[in-house]
Amino acid sequence: MSTRAPKKATKVFVAGHRGLVGSAIARRLEYEGGYEVVTRTRQELDLLDQAATHAFLAEQKFDLVIVAAAKVGGIRANSEYPADFISQNLAIESNLIWGSHLADVPALLFLGSSCVYPRETAQPIPEEALLSGKLEPTNAPYAVAKIAGIYLCDSITKQFGRRYFTAMPPNVYGPNDNFDLKTSHVLPALIRKFHEALPDRPVTVWGSGKPKREFLHSDDVADALLFLIEHPEASGLINVGTGTSVTIRQLAETIQSVVGHTGPIEWDSSMPDGFPEKTMDVTKLHGLGWRHRIELDQGIQLAYDWYREHVAER
Ligand SMILES: NC(=O)c1ccc[n+]([C@@H]2O[C@H](COP(=O)([O-])OP(=O)(O)OC[C@H]3O[C@@H](n4cnc5c(N)ncnc54)[C@H](OP(=O)(O)O)[C@@H]3O)[C@@H](O)[C@H]2O)c1
């Protein structure tokens, strides 16, 4: 009989566990085993409340905190509510990241985003491109808050020797995505538009269709985050993507074919395109040994199946 004591589970707080990214990482850690996953709904713990968040972190003594809670939205929501985006994200990050440090949490993984890189920058975008140019105006307030979070993690790592680091996913999609057309990102919005259109009627899509975007299924994001957590050499800022992108036109046509819509696509070029291209350089991630598994057409089918089962009314 072995006399070795079983390894203690890593106690981890997944902040934002009901969201797209947070739910994927919470599911993955539960499935993996060896992790004691702790979650709180917004009603149980409002992360905008500094005193409550700091008290919770001090009491729980986590080994790891994953910051997947944020105020998130597409171009329209970012343009209409810029003050909410900057103030809420600054508060959530500061409460969680600085609160974790004060509570002596040794490791923290923060979720950044490819949309905080400069608007005009060489493609694919390496991690070093951060702050090398002007931000995309449609989401600059959100990006400034995210960049503050990245620097807070870096500064705590430098000053106090903790392992606080940031993963930068591209456009994420999958179970628990937001399909509300007023606030959603492009991929779930298109799934809904094509699903709700009569099969042979036109569907209007925002912009010119020319911008290029990179997409990663949330199960791949979760797999990559777990990989990074378990590889201590992963540090600083790490792009987490496929390193490839498609035009919005290609994306729309793929979704149209998965949904089975046969009508024309009309492009509303009076609406903003946002970034001309966002494709991340994933050399650092590939060098660490991680690669994505879910290709875009397969992932869209999975996302559409989930939408039909959980969201669609017909
Ligand atoms: N979605 C993407 O395409 C994408 C791409 C790159 C990076 N990311 C990053 O990944 C992270 C998560 O994004 P997501 O798409 O998963 O967002 P999401 O689906 O909107 O989930 C955000 C989560 O944060 C929670 N939350 C927000 N404010 C809160 C508060 N005051 N108190 C407690 N909980 C609060 C939400 O709670 P409720 O459930 O109560 O609303 C929700 O569970 C973000 O940092 C984002 O920048 C996302």
The ligand as an SDF file (V2000), in Angstrom:
LIG
                    3D

 48 52  0  0  0  0  0  0  0  0999 V2000
  -15.9410   36.7120  -25.9990 N   0  0  0  0  0  0  0  0  0  0  0  0
  -14.8400   36.9080  -26.7070 C   0  0  0  0  0  0  0  0  0  0  0  0
  -14.8580   36.8090  -27.9330 O   0  0  0  0  0  0  0  0  0  0  0  0
  -13.5400   37.2080  -26.0170 C   0  0  0  0  0  0  0  0  0  0  0  0
  -12.4120   37.3570  -26.8250 C   0  0  0  0  0  0  0  0  0  0  0  0
  -11.1930   37.6420  -26.2360 C   0  0  0  0  0  0  0  0  0  0  0  0
  -11.1190   37.8210  -24.8820 C   0  0  0  0  0  0  0  0  0  0  0  0
  -12.2140   37.6680  -24.1180 N   0  0  0  0  0  0  0  0  0  0  0  0
  -12.0720   37.9280  -22.6910 C   0  0  0  0  0  0  0  0  0  0  0  0
  -12.5400   36.8590  -21.9100 O   0  0  0  0  0  0  0  0  0  0  0  0
  -13.1350   37.3740  -20.7210 C   0  0  0  0  0  0  0  0  0  0  0  0
  -14.5360   36.8020  -20.5820 C   0  0  0  0  0  0  0  0  0  0  0  0
  -15.2960   37.1460  -21.7270 O   0  0  0  0  0  0  0  0  0  0  0  0
  -16.6730   36.4130  -22.0700 P   0  0  0  0  0  0  0  0  0  0  0  0
  -16.8890   36.5630  -23.5110 O   0  0  0  0  0  0  0  0  0  0  0  0
  -16.6940   35.0860  -21.4310 O   0  0  0  0  0  0  0  0  0  0  0  0
  -17.7140   37.3840  -21.3510 O   0  0  0  0  0  0  0  0  0  0  0  0
  -19.2010   37.0620  -20.8590 P   0  0  0  0  0  0  0  0  0  0  0  0
  -19.7450   35.8780  -21.5460 O   0  0  0  0  0  0  0  0  0  0  0  0
  -19.9520   38.3480  -20.9480 O   0  0  0  0  0  0  0  0  0  0  0  0
  -18.9910   36.6870  -19.3310 O   0  0  0  0  0  0  0  0  0  0  0  0
  -18.5670   37.6330  -18.4070 C   0  0  0  0  0  0  0  0  0  0  0  0
  -18.8580   37.1220  -17.0240 C   0  0  0  0  0  0  0  0  0  0  0  0
  -18.4560   38.1400  -16.0940 O   0  0  0  0  0  0  0  0  0  0  0  0
  -19.4740   38.2510  -15.1200 C   0  0  0  0  0  0  0  0  0  0  0  0
  -19.5050   39.5910  -14.5580 N   0  0  0  0  0  0  0  0  0  0  0  0
  -19.5050   40.7650  -15.2140 C   0  0  0  0  0  0  0  0  0  0  0  0
  -19.5980   41.7810  -14.3420 N   0  0  0  0  0  0  0  0  0  0  0  0
  -19.6680   41.2190  -13.0930 C   0  0  0  0  0  0  0  0  0  0  0  0
  -19.7800   41.7350  -11.7880 C   0  0  0  0  0  0  0  0  0  0  0  0
  -19.8550   43.0440  -11.5620 N   0  0  0  0  0  0  0  0  0  0  0  0
  -19.8170   40.8650  -10.7520 N   0  0  0  0  0  0  0  0  0  0  0  0
  -19.7620   39.5300  -10.9600 C   0  0  0  0  0  0  0  0  0  0  0  0
  -19.6460   38.9700  -12.1870 N   0  0  0  0  0  0  0  0  0  0  0  0
  -19.6060   39.8200  -13.2330 C   0  0  0  0  0  0  0  0  0  0  0  0
  -20.7620   37.9700  -15.8760 C   0  0  0  0  0  0  0  0  0  0  0  0
  -21.7570   37.6500  -14.9490 O   0  0  0  0  0  0  0  0  0  0  0  0
  -23.3100   37.5120  -15.3630 P   0  0  0  0  0  0  0  0  0  0  0  0
  -23.4120   36.0990  -15.8720 O   0  0  0  0  0  0  0  0  0  0  0  0
  -24.0500   37.7570  -14.1130 O   0  0  0  0  0  0  0  0  0  0  0  0
  -23.5470   38.5560  -16.4210 O   0  0  0  0  0  0  0  0  0  0  0  0
  -20.3240   36.8150  -16.7630 C   0  0  0  0  0  0  0  0  0  0  0  0
  -20.4140   35.5820  -16.0760 O   0  0  0  0  0  0  0  0  0  0  0  0
  -13.1100   38.8860  -20.8410 C   0  0  0  0  0  0  0  0  0  0  0  0
  -12.0460   39.3930  -20.1110 O   0  0  0  0  0  0  0  0  0  0  0  0
  -12.8820   39.1310  -22.2950 C   0  0  0  0  0  0  0  0  0  0  0  0
  -12.1360   40.3010  -22.5400 O   0  0  0  0  0  0  0  0  0  0  0  0
  -13.4400   37.3720  -24.6460 C   0  0  0  0  0  0  0  0  0  0  0  0
  1  2  1  0
  2  3  2  0
  2  4  1  0
  4  5  1  0
  4 48  2  0
  5  6  2  0
  6  7  1  0
  7  8  2  0
  8  9  1  0
  8 48  1  0
  9 10  1  0
  9 46  1  0
 10 11  1  0
 11 12  1  0
 11 44  1  0
 12 13  1  0
 13 14  1  0
 14 15  2  0
 14 16  1  0
 14 17  1  0
 17 18  1  0
 18 19  2  0
 18 20  1  0
 18 21  1  0
 21 22  1  0
 22 23  1  0
 23 24  1  0
 23 42  1  0
 24 25  1  0
 25 26  1  0
 25 36  1  0
 26 27  1  0
 26 35  1  0
 27 28  2  0
 28 29  1  0
 29 30  1  0
 29 35  2  0
 30 31  1  0
 30 32  2  0
 32 33  1  0
 33 34  2  0
 34 35  1  0
 36 37  1  0
 36 42  1  0
 37 38  1  0
 38 39  2  0
 38 40  1  0
 38 41  1  0
 42 43  1  0
 44 45  1  0
 44 46  1  0
 46 47  1  0
M  CHG  2   8   1  16  -1
M  END
$$$$
